[in-house]
Amino acid sequence: MNDKNETGKNETGKNEDDMSEAKGGSADGPVHIVGAGLAGSECAYQLARRGVPVVLYEMRPQKSTPAHSTAGFAELVCSNSLRSDDPFHAAGLLKREMEAFGSLIIGSARHASVPAGGALAVDRDLFSERVTGLLENQEGIEIRRQEVTDLPEGDVVLATGPLTSDAMSQVLQGLLGDEYLYFYDAIAPIVDAESLDMDILFAASRYGKGDGDDYLNSPMDKEQYLAFHQALVEAETAPIKDFEKKLFFEGCLPIEELARRGVDTPRFGPMKPVGLETPDGRRPYAVTQLRQENLAKSHYNLVGFQSRLKWGEQKRVLRMLPGLENAEFVRMGQIHRNTFINAPVHLDSRYRLKVAPQVRLAGQITGVEGYLESAATGLAIALYLSSERQSRAIPDLPRTSALGALARHLTESTAKHFQPANINYGLFEPIPGRIPKRQRREKMADRAHTDLMAWMDAHGFDLEKDPRPTLTTDATEGATAEPAGAAS
Ligand SMILES: Cc1cc2nc3c(=O)[nH]c(=O)nc-3n(C[C@H](O)[C@H](O)[C@H](O)COP(=O)(O)OP(=O)(O)OC[C@H]3O[C@@H](n4cnc5c(N)ncnc54)[C@H](O)[C@@H]3O)c2cc1C
């Protein structure tokens, strides 16, 4: 697919100063994309389909990261969820915007989806296999399985993720100086289904969403909960290296860190009991939800239970959860480094490094957070880069759209307090006036669709799937499938 080669249109009200110009890079050589994760994969696919040649570098399997375990592209390293699929939720809206451009990541997620209430969750192996297969067979993409240790000549998209290899981290540090940040995320544990006690666990989704029984739930009474909380607080955690800062991402706090914040904090986060009743009609004091990991239903993850407890301690404490007394752990929770730049200082609105505009940054390293958001930045870069290659001047994506809101977050946040963020309506250009939350979300989603479609139409982008939702849906309030504190 190639975009229409229209030029000179500017119907979105932007002045010519906002329009794209080919800056730096090479007008005809391939675009070098470093990293075939969520962002790099989407970017490569979108560029190649728009007629721009790509060299896609991936260092796995020769060299891996502390979190990846396969050689597949777009490997999901923790949760298997791409968050809410409700069209009025900001994450659902972003998915639909990406689908309007024929997103590889969202298309593959739908292909490999598993039941998860209102969320879009996937069988991670099937998902990665599909992304890898489509990229390997896509004309215009040359794949090189190697670590990149220096910036290639020409247009570069750096999509090396939160676990960017040391060599590339050093290159970035050299370019950007001290404005370079670290913090920690933690991986949620996965258990073997056969080791779970199904007489104690019950199948249900919060408020009966999705198929109504998409999660396994471990109910607790007050006494059990208080004992569990105590054990969490007292358990031993893995040490943090001195040279790295202890700084957690608020949306992905380890369960033991939540417990330390207060006896009820987990009960208002991942262990909240609202919307759930046991089969005999009781409302538990606290609930732990287990989400299906694969189509075979052989593995389940503990939603929101990312942890940096030592592994032996983790097993001991998590086996206190009713129904998990004999749980076999397929993967333990872990801590990990997360690398991202101070985007408001270093990036322009098209993801170009201000000090080296031929280098774009995509994915988590920009300071967006999450699989979905990372892929979205890769897609946006491909739209800009392909139009530059076709000498088509286009303005930035509308700030009122979810795609535009991500760039707004990266470029307009206060540099001093910059923190990664998942997509949420707080990042969008506000709607003036006092409007109830539900209506505000509907209005924002509606405005996003109107503005994005006008932008696509004005600048020659084919609409691959109409993203506009029906406003009569009741799927708005509380549509996030995971409680606060769950893995992003
Ligand atoms: C442990 C952990 C848990 C996480 N949990 C979640 C979660 O539950 N939900 C969620 O939405 N997000 C989670 N994240 C964030 C997640 O990493 C991002 O959402 C997403 O994977 C980022 O996409 P990306 O394309 O930026 O990076 P990645 O998907 O990590 O892709 C980067 C790729 O670049 C490759 N690479 C790195 N350096 C080089 C080099 N020098 N040369 C060549 N290749 C290189 C890597 O091998 C990798 O394949 C987690 C991250 C980590 C580390």
The ligand as a Gaussian input file, in Angstrom:
#p B3LYP/6-31G(d) Opt

LIG

0 1
 C       10.059000      -6.463000      32.789000
 C        9.111000      -5.607000      32.079000
 C        7.758000      -5.742000      32.294000
 C        6.859000      -4.974000      31.587000
 N        5.529000      -5.172000      31.739000
 C        4.651000      -4.548000      30.932000
 C        3.282000      -4.868000      30.956000
 O        2.840000      -5.707000      31.707000
 N        2.451000      -4.217000      30.116000
 C        2.894000      -3.274000      29.251000
 O        2.088000      -2.719000      28.487000
 N        4.196000      -2.943000      29.207000
 C        5.071000      -3.558000      30.030000
 N        6.400000      -3.252000      30.008000
 C        6.817000      -2.206000      29.165000
 C        7.150000      -2.840000      27.827000
 O        8.494000      -3.090000      27.738000
 C        6.735000      -1.952000      26.754000
 O        5.389000      -1.709000      26.887000
 C        7.022000      -2.445000      25.359000
 O        7.595000      -3.705000      25.244000
 C        7.963000      -1.444000      24.834000
 O        8.062000      -1.623000      23.483000
 P        9.384000      -1.184000      22.777000
 O        9.220000      -1.524000      21.353000
 O        9.716000       0.186000      23.152000
 O       10.501000      -2.104000      23.442000
 P       10.664000      -3.688000      23.368000
 O        9.369000      -4.326000      23.097000
 O       11.408000      -4.079000      24.587000
 O       11.586000      -3.888000      22.100000
 C       12.907000      -3.453000      22.063000
 C       13.693000      -4.427000      21.216000
 O       14.981000      -3.896000      20.939000
 C       15.952000      -4.928000      21.028000
 N       17.241000      -4.264000      21.263000
 C       17.654000      -3.593000      22.372000
 N       18.863000      -3.041000      22.175000
 C       19.247000      -3.381000      20.904000
 C       20.391000      -3.097000      20.111000
 N       21.399000      -2.340000      20.555000
 N       20.464000      -3.627000      18.862000
 C       19.453000      -4.394000      18.374000
 N       18.334000      -4.687000      19.091000
 C       18.224000      -4.171000      20.333000
 C       15.431000      -5.802000      22.150000
 O       15.937000      -7.107000      22.063000
 C       13.923000      -5.756000      21.907000
 O       13.467000      -6.781000      21.069000
 C        7.323000      -4.003000      30.707000
 C        8.683000      -3.848000      30.517000
 C        9.577000      -4.637000      31.177000
 C       11.015000      -4.478000      30.931000

